[in-house]
Amino acid sequence: MASLVARARVLPADIAVKPEDMLEGLKRSLGSAGRVRSHAVEPIAFGLSALLVDIVIEDAEGVTDRLEEAVKKVEGVGQVDILGVSRASVEL
């Protein structure tokens, strides 16, 4: 089955939540459902930062909904936006 890469913007529930803490929680929450390919921190305003995450997932029906639910369960996460989904390129 083909792999997809989903890019998500994860916003904290509170300004005190660090993006690094959300990332670690996200990695634990995903388990075998996906893996974090890359991430970046995006400053928003007034000390608030979003976490941009590229997550490798399987190409299956409803997988983005399950991904979004898994991310929402992470402690400290306030909002999740799936920005895009595309096919993962073949690694040679």
C-alpha positions as CSV (number, residue, x, y, z in Angstrom):
1,M,0.0,0.0,0.0
2,A,1.2,3.5,-0.8
3,S,2.3,6.0,1.8
4,L,1.0,9.5,2.2
5,V,2.5,12.5,3.9
6,A,0.0,14.7,5.9
7,R,1.1,18.1,6.9
8,A,-0.6,19.3,10.1
9,R,-0.5,22.6,12.0
10,V,-0.9,21.9,15.7
11,L,-1.8,24.8,18.0
12,P,-1.4,24.6,21.8
13,A,-4.3,25.0,24.1
14,D,-2.3,27.5,26.2
15,I,0.7,29.8,25.7
16,A,2.5,27.8,28.4
17,V,2.5,24.6,26.3
18,K,5.8,24.1,24.5
19,P,5.9,22.8,20.9
20,E,8.5,20.3,21.9
21,D,6.2,18.8,24.5
22,M,3.4,18.5,21.9
23,L,5.8,16.8,19.5
24,E,6.8,14.2,22.1
25,G,3.1,13.6,23.0
26,L,2.3,13.3,19.3
27,K,4.9,10.7,18.7
28,R,3.6,8.6,21.6
29,S,0.0,9.0,20.4
30,L,0.6,8.0,16.8
31,G,2.1,4.6,17.7
32,S,2.0,2.3,14.7
33,A,-0.6,4.6,12.9
34,G,2.1,6.8,11.5
35,R,5.5,8.4,12.1
36,V,6.8,11.9,12.2
37,R,8.9,12.7,9.1
38,S,9.8,16.2,9.9
39,H,8.7,19.2,12.0
40,A,9.1,22.9,12.5
41,V,8.0,25.6,14.9
42,E,6.1,28.5,13.5
43,P,5.8,31.6,15.6
44,I,2.3,33.0,15.6
45,A,2.1,36.1,17.9
46,F,2.8,37.1,21.5
47,G,4.9,34.1,22.3
48,L,2.4,31.6,20.9
49,S,4.0,29.1,18.5
50,A,2.4,26.4,16.3
51,L,4.0,23.1,15.5
52,L,4.1,22.1,11.8
53,V,4.4,18.4,11.4
54,D,4.8,16.1,8.4
55,I,3.4,12.7,9.3
56,V,3.8,9.6,7.1
57,I,0.6,7.5,7.0
58,E,-0.8,4.7,5.0
59,D,-3.1,5.4,2.0
60,A,-6.4,4.1,3.4
61,E,-9.9,5.3,3.7
62,G,-10.5,7.6,6.7
63,V,-6.9,7.7,7.7
64,T,-6.8,11.5,8.0
65,D,-9.8,11.5,10.3
66,R,-8.1,9.0,12.6
67,L,-4.9,11.0,12.4
68,E,-6.7,14.2,13.4
69,E,-8.4,12.4,16.4
70,A,-5.0,11.0,17.5
71,V,-3.4,14.4,17.5
72,K,-6.4,16.0,19.4
73,K,-5.9,13.5,22.2
74,V,-2.4,14.8,22.9
75,E,-2.2,16.7,26.2
76,G,-1.8,20.5,25.5
77,V,-3.2,20.4,22.0
78,G,-5.8,23.0,21.4
79,Q,-6.5,22.8,17.6
80,V,-5.3,20.7,14.7
81,D,-5.5,21.7,11.0
82,I,-4.6,19.2,8.3
83,L,-3.0,21.6,5.7
84,G,-2.5,19.0,3.0
85,V,-2.0,15.4,2.1
86,S,0.2,14.1,-0.8
87,R,1.9,10.9,-1.9
88,A,5.2,10.2,-0.3
89,S,8.1,10.1,-2.8
90,V,9.9,6.8,-3.2
91,E,13.1,6.6,-1.2
92,L,16.0,5.3,-3.3
